[in-house]
Amino acid sequence: MNQPFRYPLRPFRLRFAVIVATLVLSVIFCSTRKSREPFPGAVQAIPHADTISLETACRIIASHPPLEFGATDSGSAAAFFRTLDSTGEAIRLSPSFRRGASAARTAILDVVYKTWNIGFDSTDTSLETLLPDRVYRARKGSCLGVSLIILILAEKTGCPIYGVMLPGHFYCRYNDGKERVNIEPNRSGCNHDDAYYRERYRTAEMPWYNLADLSRPKVIGVLCYNLGTLCLRKRLVKPAVAYYRECLHLIKDYPEAMGNLAVAYARVGDREASMELFATMTAEHPDLPNLAVNYGSVAAAAKQYHKALTIFLTGLDRHPHDSLLYKRSLYCLGRLGANDDSAKIFEQRLKAFTATAQ
């Protein structure tokens, strides 16, 4: 049976309760706004990625690969990780291991390149060349895919081998504090000096590529970046957002990851988050290739043609021969219409680039 309220709220108590509730909700709202993550999106791609081993991270990805990439053969993945365990144990028990870390390095490279005969595959658009268990099964992989196998064996044996990140490339480095040897995964572990990499990959133009030894979490971050890029290419945008966010959690200043995350946000319809990231990047890395094109294109898609034109023209100031920037500027100018007061100013500025862009 329904019972009446024994002590019903009087009007002044009701007003007081409403005021208190309003204040509480305001505080919750404000604290939520202040604590908003810099990279919105919910889920962690790899739980506890900053504390787990590289092998555990690869196991997680092997057991839960991004959708539509084809299911992993769980039996062969499990067999691969058992092989890693037994191989690491065999290296640790070998007589050469007692001779020091340098001998362990040689043993690891002999296993990867001579015993397992793992070669290089230039394809970088497939999980088959990226995830270690699949690389082992195919006996070939990308620079990162092969390096991950080397790094997991180093992790198991305590050998001081680290990853090194470059634009479009990844390699390993043995560094025990006394001896420092680069290990090129694409060429059976041969040694190139740092000058070779600086010149070949033009790192002077991108100072965040400092050829430093990467910590384990940063290697996992590079893996997340590559997984995000694979997802973005396959139009799997939500997983791409998750992987890029994880990457930026592990590698704080990684402009390419931030730029790709901004593109992914735009593709899921969060143009505000996309443009916020692009604005940050423009302030910090204004010379990054394709930055103005992507940033301006998001603004144009949001029908913010004045903003898009300003972005495109600023990009043309830095890259006057970029025909894509010029064409998109023309498009936005056409969308403004003849009656727009600022159209003539934009048109005048654009004329300065006509000859060079064409």
Summary of the structure (lengths in Angstrom):
residues: 358
radius of gyration: 26.5
end to end distance: 83.8
largest distance: 86.6
contacts: 1105
relative contact order: 0.08
helix: 63%
strand: 7%
